[in-house]
Amino acid sequence: MEEILKKILEKVDGIENSVTELKEGQKRLEERQANLEEGQKRLEESQKRLEEGQKRLEESQKRLEESQKRLEERQKRLEERQAKLEEGQKEIRKEIKFIWDDIRKLDNRLFAQEKIHQI
């Protein structure tokens, strides 16, 4: 009978050891689970910051594209105005040429009249 009790006690001790090991294992698993959950939370926060940064970048890109479009439109208007100015300069040069031609003609007439009066 003592032997049976010894064997039962040994088995009970073995079971107690197993239960203790299981509890310790459970505790480690729960700690790891908590660590994983914290890591997951940090990852989600990082993801959120990345998404917010991406959104800001996209908004900035949109503003840049709109500014680029306005600049291109202004450039086009400036080029059109430049062409008008150049055309106006050509007209002015023509007019000046005609004026100088008229001045030469008048000068020639005056010169001819002076010659006539000198004779």
The first five atom37 places (N, CA, C, CB, O) and aatype in JSON, in Angstrom:
{
  "aatype": [12, 6, 6, 9, 10, 11, 11, 9, 10, 6, 11, 19, 3, 7, 9, 6, 2, 15, 19, 16, 6, 10, 11, 6, 7, 5, 11, 1, 10, 6, 6, 1, 5, 0, 2, 10, 6, 6, 7, 5, 11, 1, 10, 6, 6, 15, 5, 11, 1, 10, 6, 6, 7, 5, 11, 1, 10, 6, 6, 15, 5, 11, 1, 10, 6, 6, 15, 5, 11, 1, 10, 6, 6, 1, 5, 11, 1, 10, 6, 6, 1, 5, 0, 11, 10, 6, 6, 7, 5, 11, 6, 9, 1, 11, 6, 9, 11, 13, 9, 17, 3, 3, 9, 1, 11, 10, 3, 2, 1, 10, 13, 0, 5, 6, 11, 9, 8, 5, 9],
  "atom_mask": [
    [1, 1, 1, 1, 1],
    [1, 1, 1, 1, 1],
    [1, 1, 1, 1, 1],
    [1, 1, 1, 1, 1],
    [1, 1, 1, 1, 1],
    [1, 1, 1, 1, 1],
    [1, 1, 1, 1, 1],
    [1, 1, 1, 1, 1],
    [1, 1, 1, 1, 1],
    [1, 1, 1, 1, 1],
    [1, 1, 1, 1, 1],
    [1, 1, 1, 1, 1],
    [1, 1, 1, 1, 1],
    [1, 1, 1, 0, 1],
    [1, 1, 1, 1, 1],
    [1, 1, 1, 1, 1],
    [1, 1, 1, 1, 1],
    [1, 1, 1, 1, 1],
    [1, 1, 1, 1, 1],
    [1, 1, 1, 1, 1],
    [1, 1, 1, 1, 1],
    [1, 1, 1, 1, 1],
    [1, 1, 1, 1, 1],
    [1, 1, 1, 1, 1],
    [1, 1, 1, 0, 1],
    [1, 1, 1, 1, 1],
    [1, 1, 1, 1, 1],
    [1, 1, 1, 1, 1],
    [1, 1, 1, 1, 1],
    [1, 1, 1, 1, 1],
    [1, 1, 1, 1, 1],
    [1, 1, 1, 1, 1],
    [1, 1, 1, 1, 1],
    [1, 1, 1, 1, 1],
    [1, 1, 1, 1, 1],
    [1, 1, 1, 1, 1],
    [1, 1, 1, 1, 1],
    [1, 1, 1, 1, 1],
    [1, 1, 1, 0, 1],
    [1, 1, 1, 1, 1],
    [1, 1, 1, 1, 1],
    [1, 1, 1, 1, 1],
    [1, 1, 1, 1, 1],
    [1, 1, 1, 1, 1],
    [1, 1, 1, 1, 1],
    [1, 1, 1, 1, 1],
    [1, 1, 1, 1, 1],
    [1, 1, 1, 1, 1],
    [1, 1, 1, 1, 1],
    [1, 1, 1, 1, 1],
    [1, 1, 1, 1, 1],
    [1, 1, 1, 1, 1],
    [1, 1, 1, 0, 1],
    [1, 1, 1, 1, 1],
    [1, 1, 1, 1, 1],
    [1, 1, 1, 1, 1],
    [1, 1, 1, 1, 1],
    [1, 1, 1, 1, 1],
    [1, 1, 1, 1, 1],
    [1, 1, 1, 1, 1],
    [1, 1, 1, 1, 1],
    [1, 1, 1, 1, 1],
    [1, 1, 1, 1, 1],
    [1, 1, 1, 1, 1],
    [1, 1, 1, 1, 1],
    [1, 1, 1, 1, 1],
    [1, 1, 1, 1, 1],
    [1, 1, 1, 1, 1],
    [1, 1, 1, 1, 1],
    [1, 1, 1, 1, 1],
    [1, 1, 1, 1, 1],
    [1, 1, 1, 1, 1],
    [1, 1, 1, 1, 1],
    [1, 1, 1, 1, 1],
    [1, 1, 1, 1, 1],
    [1, 1, 1, 1, 1],
    [1, 1, 1, 1, 1],
    [1, 1, 1, 1, 1],
    [1, 1, 1, 1, 1],
    [1, 1, 1, 1, 1],
    [1, 1, 1, 1, 1],
    [1, 1, 1, 1, 1],
    [1, 1, 1, 1, 1],
    [1, 1, 1, 1, 1],
    [1, 1, 1, 1, 1],
    [1, 1, 1, 1, 1],
    [1, 1, 1, 1, 1],
    [1, 1, 1, 0, 1],
    [1, 1, 1, 1, 1],
    [1, 1, 1, 1, 1],
    [1, 1, 1, 1, 1],
    [1, 1, 1, 1, 1],
    [1, 1, 1, 1, 1],
    [1, 1, 1, 1, 1],
    [1, 1, 1, 1, 1],
    [1, 1, 1, 1, 1],
    [1, 1, 1, 1, 1],
    [1, 1, 1, 1, 1],
    [1, 1, 1, 1, 1],
    [1, 1, 1, 1, 1],
    [1, 1, 1, 1, 1],
    [1, 1, 1, 1, 1],
    [1, 1, 1, 1, 1],
    [1, 1, 1, 1, 1],
    [1, 1, 1, 1, 1],
    [1, 1, 1, 1, 1],
    [1, 1, 1, 1, 1],
    [1, 1, 1, 1, 1],
    [1, 1, 1, 1, 1],
    [1, 1, 1, 1, 1],
    [1, 1, 1, 1, 1],
    [1, 1, 1, 1, 1],
    [1, 1, 1, 1, 1],
    [1, 1, 1, 1, 1],
    [1, 1, 1, 1, 1],
    [1, 1, 1, 1, 1],
    [1, 1, 1, 1, 1],
    [1, 1, 1, 1, 1],
    [1, 1, 1, 1, 1]
  ],
  "atom_positions": [
    [[0.81, -1.17, 0.0], [0.0, 0.0, 0.0], [0.88, 1.26, 0.0], [-0.93, -0.02, 1.19], [0.58, 2.24, -0.68]],
    [[1.94, 1.21, 0.77], [2.84, 2.34, 0.77], [3.41, 2.61, -0.61], [3.96, 2.12, 1.75], [3.58, 3.76, -1.03]],
    [[3.68, 1.58, -1.28], [4.22, 1.74, -2.63], [3.21, 2.38, -3.55], [4.65, 0.41, -3.2], [3.56, 3.2, -4.4]],
    [[1.99, 2.03, -3.4], [0.93, 2.6, -4.23], [0.81, 4.08, -3.91], [-0.43, 1.86, -4.0], [0.68, 4.92, -4.8]],
    [[0.85, 4.39, -2.6], [0.77, 5.8, -2.19], [1.98, 6.58, -2.72], [0.69, 5.91, -0.64], [1.84, 7.72, -3.16]],
    [[3.15, 5.95, -2.67], [4.34, 6.6, -3.2], [4.18, 6.88, -4.68], [5.58, 5.72, -2.97], [4.49, 7.97, -5.16]],
    [[3.68, 5.9, -5.4], [3.49, 6.06, -6.84], [2.46, 7.14, -7.12], [3.06, 4.73, -7.48], [2.61, 7.94, -8.04]],
    [[1.41, 7.15, -6.31], [0.37, 8.17, -6.49], [0.96, 9.55, -6.2], [-0.86, 7.89, -5.56], [0.72, 10.5, -6.94]],
    [[1.74, 9.64, -5.12], [2.37, 10.92, -4.78], [3.34, 11.37, -5.88], [3.12, 10.81, -3.43], [3.4, 12.55, -6.23]],
    [[4.1, 10.41, -6.42], [5.02, 10.73, -7.5], [4.24, 11.25, -8.72], [5.86, 9.49, -7.89], [4.65, 12.21, -9.37]],
    [[3.12, 10.59, -9.0], [2.3, 11.03, -10.13], [1.7, 12.4, -9.86], [1.18, 10.02, -10.42], [1.65, 13.25, -10.75]],
    [[1.24, 12.61, -8.62], [0.68, 13.91, -8.25], [1.76, 14.97, -8.37], [0.1, 13.87, -6.8], [1.51, 16.06, -8.9]],
    [[2.98, 14.66, -7.89], [4.09, 15.61, -8.03], [4.36, 15.91, -9.51], [5.38, 15.05, -7.36], [4.56, 17.06, -9.9]],
    [[4.36, 14.86, -10.31], [4.57, 15.03, -11.75], [3.49, 15.91, -12.36], [0.0, 0.0, 0.0], [3.77, 16.77, -13.19]],
    [[2.24, 15.66, -11.93], [1.12, 16.47, -12.43], [1.28, 17.92, -11.97], [-0.24, 15.89, -11.95], [1.06, 18.85, -12.75]],
    [[1.67, 18.11, -10.7], [1.87, 19.46, -10.19], [2.98, 20.17, -10.96], [2.21, 19.42, -8.68], [2.85, 21.35, -11.31]],
    [[4.06, 19.44, -11.22], [5.16, 20.02, -12.01], [4.66, 20.4, -13.42], [6.35, 19.03, -12.11], [4.98, 21.47, -13.94]],
    [[3.89, 19.5, -14.0], [3.35, 19.78, -15.34], [2.43, 20.98, -15.31], [2.6, 18.56, -15.88], [2.48, 21.82, -16.21]],
    [[1.6, 21.07, -14.28], [0.68, 22.2, -14.16], [1.49, 23.48, -13.99], [-0.29, 22.01, -12.96], [1.17, 24.5, -14.61]],
    [[2.53, 23.44, -13.16], [3.38, 24.61, -12.95], [4.04, 25.02, -14.26], [4.45, 24.33, -11.87], [4.07, 26.2, -14.61]],
    [[4.57, 24.03, -14.98], [5.2, 24.32, -16.28], [4.19, 24.9, -17.26], [5.84, 23.05, -16.88], [4.48, 25.83, -18.01]],
    [[2.98, 24.33, -17.24], [1.93, 24.84, -18.12], [1.56, 26.27, -17.77], [0.68, 23.95, -18.04], [1.37, 27.11, -18.65]],
    [[1.47, 26.56, -16.45], [1.15, 27.92, -16.02], [2.25, 28.89, -16.44], [0.94, 27.98, -14.5], [1.97, 29.99, -16.91]],
    [[3.5, 28.48, -16.26], [4.62, 29.33, -16.67], [4.61, 29.54, -18.19], [5.96, 28.71, -16.23], [4.83, 30.64, -18.68]],
    [[4.36, 28.45, -18.91], [4.24, 28.56, -20.38], [3.1, 29.47, -20.78], [0.0, 0.0, 0.0], [3.24, 30.27, -21.71]],
    [[1.98, 29.34, -20.09], [0.81, 30.19, -20.36], [1.17, 31.66, -20.1], [-0.41, 29.76, -19.49], [0.81, 32.55, -20.87]],
    [[1.9, 31.9, -18.99], [2.3, 33.26, -18.64], [3.21, 33.84, -19.72], [3.02, 33.28, -17.28], [3.04, 34.99, -20.13]],
    [[4.18, 33.03, -20.2], [5.08, 33.49, -21.26], [4.3, 33.78, -22.54], [6.18, 32.44, -21.54], [4.55, 34.77, -23.22]],
    [[3.35, 32.9, -22.85], [2.52, 33.13, -24.05], [1.71, 34.42, -23.93], [1.57, 31.94, -24.27], [1.58, 35.18, -24.89]],
    [[1.16, 34.64, -22.73], [0.38, 35.86, -22.53], [1.26, 37.11, -22.63], [-0.32, 35.82, -21.16], [0.84, 38.12, -23.18]],
    [[2.5, 37.03, -22.1], [3.44, 38.14, -22.22], [3.79, 38.4, -23.69], [4.72, 37.87, -21.41], [3.83, 39.54, -24.15]],
    [[4.04, 37.31, -24.4], [4.34, 37.45, -25.83], [3.15, 38.02, -26.59], [4.75, 36.08, -26.43], [3.31, 38.84, -27.49]],
    [[1.96, 37.56, -26.21], [0.74, 38.08, -26.85], [0.63, 39.58, -26.59], [-0.52, 37.33, -26.31], [0.31, 40.35, -27.5]],
    [[0.9, 40.01, -25.35], [0.84, 41.43, -25.01], [1.87, 42.21, -25.82], [1.06, 41.65, -23.49], [1.59, 43.3, -26.32]],
    [[3.08, 41.63, -25.96], [4.12, 42.28, -26.76], [3.7, 42.4, -28.22], [5.44, 41.51, -26.65], [3.9, 43.43, -28.86]],
    [[3.11, 41.31, -28.72], [2.63, 41.33, -30.11], [1.54, 42.39, -30.3], [2.1, 39.95, -30.51], [1.52, 43.09, -31.31]],
    [[0.65, 42.48, -29.33], [-0.42, 43.48, -29.43], [0.15, 44.9, -29.4], [-1.44, 43.29, -28.3], [-0.32, 45.77, -30.13]],
    [[1.16, 45.13, -28.55], [1.81, 46.44, -28.5], [2.51, 46.74, -29.83], [2.81, 46.5, -27.34], [2.43, 47.85, -30.35]],
    [[3.19, 45.73, -30.34], [3.85, 45.89, -31.64], [2.83, 46.19, -32.74], [0.0, 0.0, 0.0], [3.06, 47.04, -33.6]],
    [[1.72, 45.47, -32.7], [0.65, 45.7, -33.68], [0.12, 47.14, -33.57], [-0.51, 44.67, -33.48], [-0.12, 47.8, -34.58]],
    [[-0.05, 47.6, -32.34], [-0.53, 48.96, -32.11], [0.46, 49.98, -32.68], [-0.76, 49.2, -30.6], [0.05, 50.94, -33.34]],
    [[1.75, 49.77, -32.43], [2.77, 50.68, -32.96], [2.77, 50.66, -34.49], [4.16, 50.3, -32.43], [2.89, 51.7, -35.14]],
    [[2.63, 49.46, -35.04], [2.57, 49.35, -36.51], [1.37, 50.1, -37.07], [2.51, 47.88, -36.94], [1.48, 50.79, -38.09]],
    [[0.23, 49.97, -36.41], [-0.97, 50.67, -36.87], [-0.8, 52.19, -36.77], [-2.19, 50.22, -36.05], [-1.23, 52.93, -37.65]],
    [[-0.16, 52.64, -35.67], [0.1, 54.07, -35.53], [1.05, 54.57, -36.62], [0.67, 54.38, -34.14], [0.85, 55.64, -37.19]],
    [[2.08, 53.77, -36.89], [3.03, 54.12, -37.96], [2.32, 54.16, -39.31], [4.2, 53.13, -38.0], [2.55, 55.06, -40.11]],
    [[1.47, 53.18, -39.54], [0.7, 53.13, -40.78], [-0.17, 54.38, -40.92], [-0.18, 51.86, -40.82], [-0.27, 54.97, -42.0]],
    [[-0.79, 54.76, -39.82], [-1.65, 55.95, -39.83], [-0.83, 57.2, -40.16], [-2.36, 56.12, -38.46], [-1.26, 58.03, -40.96]],
    [[0.36, 57.32, -39.53], [1.22, 58.47, -39.82], [1.67, 58.46, -41.27], [2.45, 58.48, -38.89], [1.71, 59.5, -41.93]],
    [[1.99, 57.29, -41.77], [2.4, 57.18, -43.18], [1.26, 57.59, -44.12], [2.85, 55.73, -43.5], [1.48, 58.3, -45.1]],
    [[0.06, 57.14, -43.8], [-1.09, 57.5, -44.63], [-1.35, 59.01, -44.58], [-2.33, 56.73, -44.18], [-1.68, 59.62, -45.6]],
    [[-1.21, 59.6, -43.39], [-1.39, 61.05, -43.28], [-0.31, 61.78, -44.07], [-1.35, 61.49, -41.8], [-0.59, 62.77, -44.75]],
    [[0.93, 61.29, -43.97], [2.02, 61.88, -44.75], [1.77, 61.75, -46.24], [0.0, 0.0, 0.0], [2.01, 62.68, -47.0]],
    [[1.28, 60.59, -46.65], [0.96, 60.37, -48.06], [-0.12, 61.35, -48.52], [0.5, 58.91, -48.3], [-0.05, 61.9, -49.62]],
    [[-1.12, 61.54, -47.67], [-2.2, 62.47, -48.01], [-1.65, 63.89, -48.16], [-3.3, 62.43, -46.93], [-2.01, 64.59, -49.11]],
    [[-0.78, 64.3, -47.24], [-0.19, 65.64, -47.35], [0.64, 65.76, -48.62], [0.67, 65.95, -46.12], [0.61, 66.78, -49.3]],
    [[1.4, 64.7, -48.94], [2.2, 64.72, -50.16], [1.31, 64.85, -51.4], [3.06, 63.45, -50.26], [1.63, 65.6, -52.32]],
    [[0.21, 64.11, -51.41], [-0.7, 64.18, -52.55], [-1.32, 65.56, -52.68], [-1.79, 63.12, -52.43], [-1.48, 66.08, -53.78]],
    [[-1.67, 66.17, -51.53], [-2.23, 67.53, -51.56], [-1.19, 68.52, -52.07], [-2.73, 67.94, -50.17], [-1.51, 69.41, -52.86]],
    [[0.04, 68.36, -51.61], [1.12, 69.24, -52.07], [1.35, 69.05, -53.56], [2.42, 68.96, -51.29], [1.55, 70.03, -54.29]],
    [[1.32, 67.82, -54.01], [1.5, 67.53, -55.43], [0.4, 68.2, -56.25], [1.5, 66.0, -55.68], [0.66, 68.78, -57.3]],
    [[-0.82, 68.12, -55.74], [-1.95, 68.74, -56.44], [-1.75, 70.25, -56.53], [-3.28, 68.42, -55.73], [-1.96, 70.85, -57.58]],
    [[-1.33, 70.87, -55.41], [-1.1, 72.31, -55.42], [0.03, 72.67, -56.39], [-0.76, 72.82, -54.01], [-0.06, 73.66, -57.11]],
    [[1.08, 71.85, -56.4], [2.19, 72.1, -57.33], [1.73, 72.01, -58.78], [3.32, 71.11, -57.08], [2.12, 72.83, -59.61]],
    [[0.91, 71.01, -59.07], [0.42, 70.86, -60.44], [-0.47, 72.04, -60.83], [-0.36, 69.54, -60.58], [-0.4, 72.52, -61.96]],
    [[-1.29, 72.51, -59.89], [-2.14, 73.67, -60.18], [-1.28, 74.91, -60.4], [-3.14, 73.9, -59.04], [-1.55, 75.71, -61.3]],
    [[-0.25, 75.07, -59.58], [0.66, 76.21, -59.74], [1.38, 76.12, -61.08], [1.68, 76.26, -58.58], [1.56, 77.13, -61.77]],
    [[1.81, 74.92, -61.44], [2.48, 74.72, -62.72], [1.57, 75.11, -63.87], [2.93, 73.25, -62.87], [1.99, 75.74, -64.83]],
    [[0.3, 74.72, -63.75], [-0.66, 75.05, -64.81], [-0.82, 76.57, -64.91], [-2.02, 74.38, -64.53], [-0.84, 77.12, -66.01]],
    [[-0.94, 77.25, -63.76], [-1.06, 78.71, -63.79], [0.18, 79.35, -64.4], [-1.29, 79.26, -62.36], [0.08, 80.3, -65.18]],
    [[1.35, 78.83, -64.04], [2.59, 79.37, -64.59], [2.63, 79.19, -66.11], [3.8, 78.68, -63.95], [3.06, 80.09, -66.84]],
    [[2.2, 78.03, -66.58], [2.19, 77.77, -68.02], [1.23, 78.72, -68.73], [1.82, 76.32, -68.3], [1.52, 79.21, -69.82]],
    [[0.07, 78.97, -68.11], [-0.89, 79.9, -68.71], [-0.32, 81.31, -68.76], [-2.22, 79.89, -67.92], [-0.47, 82.02, -69.75]],
    [[0.34, 81.72, -67.68], [0.97, 83.05, -67.66], [2.08, 83.14, -68.69], [1.52, 83.36, -66.26], [2.22, 84.15, -69.36]],
    [[2.86, 82.08, -68.8], [3.92, 82.05, -69.79], [3.35, 82.22, -71.19], [4.72, 80.74, -69.7], [3.89, 82.96, -72.01]],
    [[2.25, 81.54, -71.45], [1.61, 81.64, -72.76], [1.16, 83.07, -73.02], [0.42, 80.66, -72.87], [1.36, 83.6, -74.11]],
    [[0.53, 83.7, -72.01], [0.07, 85.09, -72.18], [1.26, 86.02, -72.4], [-0.73, 85.54, -70.94], [1.2, 86.93, -73.23]],
    [[2.35, 85.78, -71.66], [3.54, 86.6, -71.84], [4.1, 86.45, -73.26], [4.61, 86.22, -70.81], [4.51, 87.43, -73.89]],
    [[4.12, 85.23, -73.75], [4.62, 85.0, -75.12], [3.73, 85.69, -76.14], [4.7, 83.49, -75.42], [4.22, 86.25, -77.11]],
    [[2.41, 85.66, -75.91], [1.49, 86.34, -76.83], [1.73, 87.84, -76.79], [0.03, 86.02, -76.47], [1.75, 88.5, -77.83]],
    [[1.9, 88.39, -75.58], [2.16, 89.82, -75.45], [3.5, 90.19, -76.08], [2.14, 90.24, -73.98], [3.62, 91.24, -76.71]],
    [[4.48, 89.33, -75.9], [5.79, 89.56, -76.51], [5.66, 89.62, -78.03], [6.79, 88.46, -76.09], [6.26, 90.48, -78.68]],
    [[4.88, 88.71, -78.59], [4.68, 88.71, -80.04], [4.01, 90.0, -80.48], [3.84, 87.48, -80.47], [4.37, 90.56, -81.52]],
    [[3.02, 90.48, -79.7], [2.35, 91.74, -80.05], [3.32, 92.91, -79.97], [1.16, 91.99, -79.12], [3.32, 93.79, -80.83]],
    [[4.16, 92.9, -78.93], [5.16, 93.97, -78.81], [6.12, 93.96, -79.99], [5.94, 93.82, -77.49], [6.45, 95.01, -80.54]],
    [[6.57, 92.78, -80.38], [7.48, 92.67, -81.52], [6.8, 93.15, -82.8], [7.95, 91.22, -81.69], [7.42, 93.82, -83.63]],
    [[5.54, 92.82, -82.95], [4.8, 93.28, -84.12], [4.67, 94.81, -84.09], [3.38, 92.61, -84.18], [4.81, 95.48, -85.11]],
    [[4.4, 95.34, -82.89], [4.32, 96.79, -82.74], [5.65, 97.45, -83.06], [0.0, 0.0, 0.0], [5.67, 98.52, -83.68]],
    [[6.75, 96.84, -82.66], [8.06, 97.38, -82.98], [8.3, 97.4, -84.48], [9.15, 96.56, -82.28], [8.86, 98.36, -85.02]],
    [[7.88, 96.36, -85.15], [8.03, 96.32, -86.62], [7.25, 97.47, -87.26], [7.54, 94.96, -87.19], [7.74, 98.13, -88.17]],
    [[6.05, 97.69, -86.77], [5.22, 98.78, -87.31], [5.89, 100.12, -87.05], [3.8, 98.76, -86.69], [5.92, 100.99, -87.93]],
    [[6.41, 100.29, -85.85], [7.08, 101.55, -85.51], [8.29, 101.75, -86.42], [7.51, 101.56, -84.02], [8.53, 102.86, -86.91]],
    [[9.06, 100.7, -86.64], [10.24, 100.81, -87.52], [9.82, 101.2, -88.94], [11.02, 99.47, -87.54], [10.47, 102.01, -89.59]],
    [[8.73, 100.61, -89.4], [8.23, 100.97, -90.74], [7.86, 102.45, -90.78], [7.01, 100.1, -91.12], [8.22, 103.17, -91.71]],
    [[7.13, 102.88, -89.76], [6.71, 104.28, -89.7], [7.92, 105.2, -89.65], [5.8, 104.52, -88.48], [7.96, 106.23, -90.33]],
    [[8.92, 104.84, -88.83], [10.13, 105.66, -88.75], [10.83, 105.71, -90.09], [11.09, 105.11, -87.67], [11.34, 106.76, -90.5]],
    [[10.87, 104.58, -90.79], [11.5, 104.54, -92.11], [10.76, 105.48, -93.06], [11.51, 103.09, -92.67], [11.39, 106.23, -93.81]],
    [[9.43, 105.43, -93.02], [8.64, 106.33, -93.87], [8.89, 107.79, -93.5], [7.13, 106.0, -93.76], [8.99, 108.65, -94.38]],
    [[9.0, 108.06, -92.21], [9.27, 109.44, -91.76], [10.63, 109.91, -92.28], [9.22, 109.54, -90.2], [10.76, 111.02, -92.78]],
    [[11.63, 109.04, -92.14], [12.97, 109.42, -92.62], [12.96, 109.59, -94.14], [14.01, 108.35, -92.21], [13.62, 110.48, -94.67]],
    [[12.22, 108.75, -94.83], [12.11, 108.91, -96.29], [11.48, 110.26, -96.61], [11.25, 107.76, -96.91], [11.94, 110.97, -97.5]],
    [[10.43, 110.62, -95.87], [9.78, 111.92, -96.08], [10.75, 113.06, -95.77], [8.52, 112.06, -95.21], [10.8, 114.05, -96.49]],
    [[11.53, 112.91, -94.69], [12.51, 113.94, -94.33], [13.55, 114.09, -95.44], [13.2, 113.6, -92.99], [13.92, 115.21, -95.78]],
    [[14.02, 112.99, -95.99], [15.0, 113.05, -97.09], [14.4, 113.75, -98.3], [15.46, 111.63, -97.48], [15.05, 114.58, -98.95]],
    [[13.15, 113.39, -98.59], [12.5, 114.05, -99.74], [12.39, 115.56, -99.51], [11.08, 113.45, -100.0], [12.66, 116.35, -100.41]],
    [[11.99, 115.95, -98.31], [11.88, 117.37, -97.99], [13.25, 118.04, -98.06], [11.26, 117.57, -96.6], [13.4, 119.15, -98.57]],
    [[14.25, 117.34, -97.52], [15.6, 117.88, -97.55], [16.07, 118.07, -98.99], [16.56, 116.95, -96.78], [16.66, 119.1, -99.33]],
    [[15.8, 117.08, -99.84], [16.18, 117.19, -101.26], [15.46, 118.35, -101.93], [15.86, 115.88, -102.0], [16.06, 119.07, -102.74]],
    [[14.19, 118.54, -101.61], [13.44, 119.66, -102.21], [14.03, 121.0, -101.75], [11.93, 119.58, -101.82], [14.23, 121.92, -102.54]],
    [[14.3, 121.07, -100.42], [14.88, 122.3, -99.91], [16.23, 122.58, -100.55], [15.02, 122.23, -98.39], [16.55, 123.72, -100.91]],
    [[17.01, 121.53, -100.69], [18.32, 121.68, -101.31], [18.15, 122.16, -102.76], [19.1, 120.36, -101.26], [18.88, 123.04, -103.22]],
    [[17.19, 121.56, -103.46], [16.95, 121.95, -104.86], [16.47, 123.4, -104.92], [15.9, 121.01, -105.52], [16.89, 124.15, -105.8]],
    [[15.61, 123.8, -103.99], [15.12, 125.18, -103.98], [16.24, 126.16, -103.68], [14.01, 125.33, -102.97], [16.3, 127.25, -104.26]],
    [[17.13, 125.76, -102.76], [18.27, 126.64, -102.45], [19.15, 126.81, -103.67], [19.09, 126.09, -101.27], [19.67, 127.9, -103.92]],
    [[19.34, 125.74, -104.43], [20.14, 125.84, -105.64], [19.51, 126.8, -106.64], [20.33, 124.47, -106.27], [20.18, 127.6, -107.28]],
    [[18.19, 126.68, -106.74], [17.46, 127.55, -107.69], [17.62, 129.0, -107.25], [15.95, 127.15, -107.76], [17.85, 129.87, -108.1]],
    [[17.51, 129.29, -105.99], [17.61, 130.65, -105.49], [19.02, 131.19, -105.6], [17.15, 130.71, -104.06], [19.22, 132.41, -105.67]],
    [[19.98, 130.31, -105.61], [21.37, 130.77, -105.72], [21.7, 131.14, -107.15], [22.35, 129.7, -105.21], [22.63, 131.92, -107.4]],
    [[20.98, 130.62, -108.06], [21.29, 130.88, -109.45], [20.8, 132.2, -109.88], [20.72, 129.85, -110.32], [20.98, 132.58, -111.04]]
  ]
}
